[in-house]
Amino acid sequence: MSPLRGISLVAPVLLIAVAVRGDEPRRFPTGVSADGRYLTADDGKPFFYLGDTAWELFHRCDREEAERYLADRAAKGFTVIQAVAIAEMDGHKTPNAYGHLPLVDLDPARPDVKDGAANDYWDHVDFIVERANALGLTIGFLPTWGRYWHDKVRDGKPLFNAANAETYGAWLGRRYGDKGVVWILGGDRSVENDVQKAVIEAMARGLHQGDGGKRLITFHPTGAQGSSKWFHKSEWLSFNMRQNGHQTDYTGTYDHTRPDYDLQPPKPVIDGEPLYEGHPIAFKADRNGHSIAADVRRPFYWDVFSGACGHTYGHHSVWQMWRPGRDPINAPLLPWTDALDAPGAGQMRHGRRLVESRPMTARVPDDSVIVVDRVPTSVPGAGRYRFVATRDRDGSFAMVYAPVGRPFSVHVKDAVKAGKVRAWWFDPRTGRAEDLGEFANEGDRRFVPPAPGEPLDWVLVLDDASKGYGPPGTPTAD
């Protein structure tokens, strides 16, 4: 069947509301799969990294606020919370909510620890880490924001050097190595010279000295960069992290995830900082305005379908825990407590459930299953309207992300190795699945998303009908 003569599937046969699981077991990432493609939890099963950026959580939130935030993110299906011990907003010299500082005399080799409970900076960090773990949340633990090893912040020098970075890392590793944490080095800075690289290497070495090598380590870079640029072959780097940045276009931004996936030796990759919800697009609010939920949904599917082992969401008010009375960074639109319920945050779990509803361990990126249109900038498209695809390497399922209601065709025989195929539309906004029924796998087939001509995104799911998979987004064993 030729691409242009394929049968269009438009009307749904059955509409299914997909439930979200509650009371999930506590699972923390501790390993990498043998093929280097995904993270594994302490139970040996795949772990989907669904992160939220809460950079100022330790620094700006009191305990009541931290509990409110963590409970909300756990309820919304997040699995990782990214927070910084020595935070960006002058966390080295501006006290936390209880008047405590992290270091003695700004010396990373001397964490400010006092006898007794709940009376120093690190007691507060302890509380948040333990509360997060109790809710099943892993802390993506940044020992420091990048400015403190990269910029001249005291006496014309950075706070960190290789010696005190290793000492500090070893202390952190001993204190938190038995907790549900992932170490994230870096903090929005590039490595520009051998001195800076030595600081990062020393901190990684210290962390593993302290935790006995039990916890994963990655590196959070500045915009449009990835950890692979400096550390891909470093033994301590468990998985690569990118900051694809605060843009709306796939082209030149989120298309950087696939090259990291293709590196050898293979390591998992994740976008640790895409466009935040409510953020000035490309930092130019006067020209581009502020992002909305659709702008943050697209990067989820662009990244994950391009091979990422998970994804990180962020809201521009939440990362800085902004509220009236605090100096705003880049014009946040509303207080962080209101931003918790921004629609994009709640929609991230739908993407996670979709991926988890099909076997995760053999999933590979494969845009070649999308039939290239006579006008390629239409399909697979470019900019905000780029289509991407993923499939099971064994041929049991395939998924195509359509960011816009534009008809497209799929090389179904290349995507699914089965005589009969069952098709579904999955709605990234609601997590609902529309059952399109079964058809014979005879060749290329044309599909029309449920909202033709509209800037609404959809995921086409194609299954080997004999597998009996449930509706996309419902739990299944891998």
PyMOL commands that set and color helices and strands:
alter all, ss='L'
color gray80, all
select helices_A, chain A and resi 3-5+57-60+63-75+121-134+147-150+162-176+194-211+228-231+254-261+281-283+285-288+293-305+316-319+336-339+343-356+367-369+377-381+383-385+412-415+465-467
alter helices_A, ss='H'
color red, helices_A
select strands_A, chain A and resi 14-16+29-32+39-41+46-47+49-53+80-86+103-104+107-111+138-144+181-186+217-220+225-226+240-243+269-271+310-313+363-365+388-392+397-402+408-411+420-426+433-440+444-447+458-464
alter strands_A, ss='S'
color yellow, strands_A
deselect
rebuild
show_as cartoon
